[in-house]
Amino acid sequence: MAGEGAMFKFLRPRLRPQPGDIQAAALWGVAATTTGLWLIQPFDWLKRTFLEKPESK
């Protein structure tokens, strides 16, 4: 890809993020999201909001 590192050209090559850094950040993001959902456990709210049809009066 031609413009692959264009966003970080202003940084010295040693300080530019490497593909492993980006992958690690993405994995930490997934881990943090999973942990947050596990702690909060909003499954009843998700079921009421998205899966159940509202009762008609």
C-alpha positions as CSV (number, residue, x, y, z in Angstrom):
1,M,0.0,0.0,0.0
2,A,1.4,3.4,-1.0
3,G,0.0,5.6,1.8
4,E,0.5,3.0,4.6
5,G,2.7,5.0,6.9
6,A,1.6,8.5,5.7
7,M,-0.2,9.3,9.0
8,F,3.0,8.9,11.0
9,K,5.6,10.4,8.7
10,F,6.2,13.3,11.1
11,L,7.6,10.8,13.7
12,R,11.1,9.4,13.6
13,P,11.1,5.8,12.2
14,R,12.0,4.4,15.6
15,L,8.9,6.0,17.2
16,R,6.4,5.0,14.6
17,P,3.9,2.4,15.6
18,Q,4.7,-1.0,14.3
19,P,2.0,-3.5,13.1
20,G,2.5,-5.5,16.3
21,D,1.7,-2.4,18.3
22,I,-1.5,-1.8,16.4
23,Q,-2.5,-5.5,16.8
24,A,-1.8,-5.4,20.6
25,A,-3.9,-2.2,21.0
26,A,-6.8,-3.9,19.1
27,L,-6.5,-7.0,21.3
28,W,-6.5,-4.9,24.5
29,G,-9.5,-3.0,23.2
30,V,-11.4,-6.3,22.7
31,A,-10.3,-7.5,26.1
32,A,-11.4,-4.3,27.8
33,T,-14.8,-4.4,26.0
34,T,-15.3,-8.0,26.9
35,T,-14.4,-7.3,30.5
36,G,-16.7,-4.4,30.7
37,L,-19.6,-6.4,29.3
38,W,-18.9,-9.2,31.7
39,L,-18.9,-6.8,34.7
40,I,-22.0,-5.0,33.7
41,Q,-23.9,-7.9,32.1
42,P,-26.6,-5.9,30.4
43,F,-28.2,-8.9,28.8
44,D,-31.7,-8.4,30.2
45,W,-31.7,-4.8,28.8
46,L,-30.4,-6.0,25.5
47,K,-33.1,-8.6,25.3
48,R,-35.9,-6.2,26.2
49,T,-34.5,-3.5,23.8
50,F,-33.7,-5.5,20.7
51,L,-35.4,-8.9,20.8
52,E,-38.8,-8.6,22.5
53,K,-41.7,-6.9,20.7
54,P,-43.5,-4.2,22.6
55,E,-46.8,-5.1,23.9
56,S,-49.7,-3.4,22.2
57,K,-52.4,-1.9,24.5
